[in-house]
């Protein structure tokens, strides 16, 4: 049975998949002991998205929460004129969907083929009372997301194009735990990176090329970037 085939209530199969899950240590589920997994697995179901498929739209009823187990998602807000602003991206292990109100405050779309664990929101919230470690993990992630949002405000409001692109590469490296000279798969294409950083596509492409010529990064292809000089890149990012 694959991740995207199990249904709620299949606790035995789901628990086995939870124990074997490669991203468990990166996800909120990692806060639970093995003996506690059945309670979470009993309400879990799998979801698979094709590239470009929307998980939910801004304003949809917030009925489920999710953990990304494979692939990548981009988060977006709709503007009054119909344009979309990319506000973030999610990688395996990331958690999403826990809205404070009754509706989602952003939309989420698959960048590549993506798999998720889905949990009914009400049932998941009840588990937080049962497992304080799970609640503590979520609070920690919320604090990190707030700090990231503040950093994004600084990035968009004060930093130059060179600082923005350098910050983006470092942010990505930090999220995936990249080592020196390791190739990173870019979760966004040039258009989405430009949207996320508040720049034009041309500026993003020129800045990537500039950082490559300066020897700070490598560009094996358009889908990858390699860190070559982390300290110098930090200086370029204004850190």
C-alpha positions as CSV (number, residue, x, y, z in Angstrom):
1,X,0.0,0.0,0.0
2,X,1.4,3.4,-1.0
3,X,1.1,6.6,1.0
4,X,-1.6,8.1,-1.2
5,X,-3.8,5.0,-1.1
6,X,-4.5,4.6,2.6
7,X,-7.7,6.0,4.1
8,X,-8.7,7.2,7.6
9,X,-9.2,4.3,10.0
10,X,-6.5,2.1,8.5
11,X,-4.4,2.5,11.6
12,X,-2.4,-0.6,11.2
13,X,-1.2,0.1,7.6
14,X,-0.9,3.8,8.4
15,X,1.2,3.2,11.5
16,X,3.6,1.0,9.5
17,X,4.0,3.7,6.9
18,X,4.5,6.4,9.6
19,X,7.3,4.3,11.1
20,X,9.0,3.9,7.8
21,X,8.4,7.5,6.6
22,X,11.7,9.1,5.5
23,X,10.5,12.6,6.6
24,X,9.1,11.7,10.0
25,X,12.1,13.2,11.7
26,X,11.5,16.5,9.9
27,X,7.8,16.6,10.5
28,X,5.6,17.4,13.5
29,X,5.0,13.6,13.7
30,X,8.6,13.3,14.9
31,X,7.4,14.7,18.3
32,X,5.5,11.5,18.9
33,X,6.9,8.3,20.3
34,X,6.3,5.1,18.4
35,X,3.7,4.0,20.9
36,X,1.8,7.2,20.2
37,X,1.8,7.0,16.4
38,X,-1.4,4.8,16.2
39,X,-3.6,7.6,17.4
40,X,-2.3,9.9,14.7
41,X,-2.2,7.2,12.1
42,X,-5.9,6.4,12.7
43,X,-7.0,9.8,11.4
44,X,-4.5,10.0,8.6
45,X,-5.1,9.6,4.9
46,X,-2.8,10.1,1.9
47,X,-3.1,12.7,-0.8
48,X,-1.2,13.0,-4.1
49,X,-1.1,16.1,-6.3
50,X,0.1,16.5,-9.9
51,X,2.3,19.4,-10.8
52,X,0.2,22.6,-10.9
53,X,-2.7,21.0,-9.0
54,X,-4.2,23.1,-6.2
55,X,-4.4,21.6,-2.7
56,X,-6.8,24.4,-1.5
57,X,-7.6,28.0,-2.4
58,X,-7.6,31.0,-0.2
59,X,-11.0,31.2,1.5
60,X,-11.8,27.5,1.2
61,X,-13.1,25.9,4.5
62,X,-10.1,24.9,6.6
63,X,-11.2,21.4,7.2
64,X,-7.9,19.6,7.0
65,X,-4.2,20.0,7.9
66,X,-1.3,18.4,6.1
67,X,2.3,17.3,6.2
68,X,4.3,17.4,3.0
69,X,5.9,14.0,2.6
70,X,7.3,14.4,-1.0
71,X,7.7,17.1,-3.7
72,X,7.1,20.8,-3.0
73,X,4.2,23.3,-2.7
74,X,4.1,27.0,-3.3
75,X,1.9,29.2,-1.2
76,X,0.1,32.2,-2.7
77,X,-2.2,35.1,-2.0
78,X,-4.7,36.5,-4.5
79,X,-4.6,40.2,-5.2
80,X,-7.7,42.3,-6.0
81,X,-6.8,42.4,-9.8
82,X,-6.5,38.6,-10.0
83,X,-2.7,38.4,-9.8
84,X,-1.1,36.0,-7.4
85,X,1.7,36.8,-5.0
86,X,4.0,33.9,-4.0
87,X,4.4,34.1,-0.2
88,X,6.4,30.9,0.5
89,X,7.2,27.4,-0.5
90,X,7.0,24.1,1.4
91,X,9.3,21.1,1.3
92,X,9.1,17.5,2.7
93,X,8.5,17.6,6.5
94,X,6.7,21.0,6.4
95,X,3.2,21.3,8.0
96,X,0.4,23.5,6.7
97,X,-3.3,24.3,7.0
98,X,-3.8,25.0,10.7
99,X,-5.8,28.3,10.2
100,X,-6.9,30.4,13.1
101,X,-10.3,31.0,11.5
102,X,-12.7,28.8,9.6
103,X,-11.0,29.3,6.2
104,X,-7.5,29.0,4.7
105,X,-5.8,32.4,4.5
106,X,-3.7,31.4,1.5
107,X,-3.7,29.0,-1.4
108,X,-1.4,26.1,-1.9
109,X,-0.4,24.6,-5.3
110,X,1.9,21.7,-6.1
111,X,5.2,22.6,-7.9
112,X,6.0,19.1,-8.7
113,X,4.4,15.7,-8.1
114,X,3.6,16.0,-4.4
115,X,2.5,13.6,-1.7
116,X,0.9,14.6,1.7
117,X,-0.5,13.2,4.9
118,X,-3.9,14.6,5.5
119,X,-5.6,14.9,8.9
120,X,-9.1,16.2,9.7
121,X,-8.5,19.5,11.5
122,X,-11.0,18.9,14.4
123,X,-9.6,15.5,15.1
124,X,-6.0,16.7,14.9
125,X,-6.7,19.5,17.4
126,X,-8.1,17.0,19.8
127,X,-4.8,15.1,19.6
128,X,-2.9,18.2,20.7
129,X,-4.6,18.0,24.1
130,X,-3.7,14.3,24.3
131,X,-0.1,14.7,23.3
132,X,1.5,17.9,24.7
133,X,4.8,17.2,22.8
134,X,2.9,17.5,19.5
135,X,1.4,20.9,20.6
136,X,4.9,22.1,21.7
137,X,6.3,21.2,18.3
138,X,3.6,23.1,16.5
139,X,4.2,26.2,18.7
140,X,7.9,26.0,17.9
141,X,7.2,25.9,14.2
142,X,4.7,28.8,14.5
143,X,7.4,30.9,16.1
144,X,9.9,30.0,13.4
145,X,7.3,30.9,10.7
146,X,6.8,34.3,12.4
147,X,10.5,34.9,12.3
148,X,10.6,33.9,8.7
149,X,7.7,36.2,7.9
150,X,9.6,39.1,9.5
151,X,12.7,38.3,7.5
152,X,10.6,38.2,4.3
153,X,9.3,41.7,5.1
154,X,12.9,42.9,5.5
155,X,13.9,41.2,2.3
156,X,11.1,42.8,0.3
157,X,11.3,46.2,1.9
158,X,15.0,46.9,2.3
159,X,17.3,44.6,0.5
160,X,18.7,45.0,-3.0
161,X,18.2,42.5,-5.7
162,X,21.6,40.9,-5.1
163,X,20.8,40.7,-1.4
164,X,17.4,39.1,-2.1
165,X,18.7,36.4,-4.3
166,X,21.6,35.6,-2.0
167,X,19.2,35.5,0.9
168,X,16.9,33.1,-1.0
169,X,19.7,30.7,-1.7
170,X,20.9,30.7,1.9
171,X,17.4,30.3,3.1
172,X,16.9,27.2,0.9
173,X,20.3,25.8,2.0
174,X,19.3,26.2,5.6
175,X,15.9,24.5,5.2
176,X,17.4,21.4,3.5
177,X,20.5,21.2,5.6
178,X,22.8,21.6,2.7
179,X,26.6,21.2,3.1
180,X,29.2,23.2,1.3
181,X,29.4,22.6,-2.5
182,X,26.2,20.5,-2.5
183,X,23.7,21.0,-5.3
184,X,20.3,22.2,-4.2
185,X,17.1,21.5,-6.2
186,X,15.3,24.8,-6.7
187,X,11.7,24.5,-5.5
188,X,10.5,27.4,-7.6
189,X,11.1,28.3,-11.2
190,X,12.6,31.7,-12.2
191,X,9.1,33.3,-12.6
192,X,8.0,32.2,-9.1
193,X,11.3,33.2,-7.5
194,X,10.9,36.6,-9.0
195,X,7.4,36.8,-7.6
196,X,8.5,35.6,-4.2
197,X,11.4,38.1,-4.1
198,X,9.5,41.1,-5.6
199,X,11.7,41.3,-8.6
200,X,11.4,40.9,-12.4
201,X,12.4,37.6,-14.0
202,X,15.1,39.4,-15.9
203,X,16.6,40.8,-12.7
204,X,16.5,37.3,-11.0
205,X,18.3,35.7,-14.0
206,X,20.9,38.5,-14.1
207,X,21.5,38.3,-10.4
208,X,22.0,34.5,-10.4
209,X,24.5,35.0,-13.3
210,X,26.3,37.7,-11.3
211,X,26.6,35.6,-8.2
212,X,27.9,32.7,-10.4
213,X,30.5,35.0,-12.0
214,X,31.6,36.1,-8.6
215,X,32.2,32.5,-7.6
216,X,29.6,32.5,-4.9
217,X,27.3,29.9,-6.4
218,X,27.3,27.3,-9.2
219,X,24.4,26.8,-11.6
220,X,24.5,23.2,-12.9
221,X,21.2,23.9,-14.6
222,X,18.0,26.1,-14.1
223,X,16.6,23.6,-11.6
224,X,19.7,23.5,-9.3
225,X,22.1,25.9,-7.5
226,X,25.3,25.0,-5.7
227,X,26.8,26.9,-2.7
228,X,30.5,27.6,-3.3
229,X,31.3,30.3,-0.8
230,X,28.9,30.5,2.1
231,X,30.5,33.3,4.0
232,X,30.9,35.5,1.0
233,X,27.2,34.7,0.1
234,X,26.2,35.7,3.6
235,X,28.0,39.0,3.0
236,X,26.2,39.4,-0.3
237,X,22.9,38.8,1.5
238,X,23.6,41.5,4.0
239,X,23.7,39.0,6.9
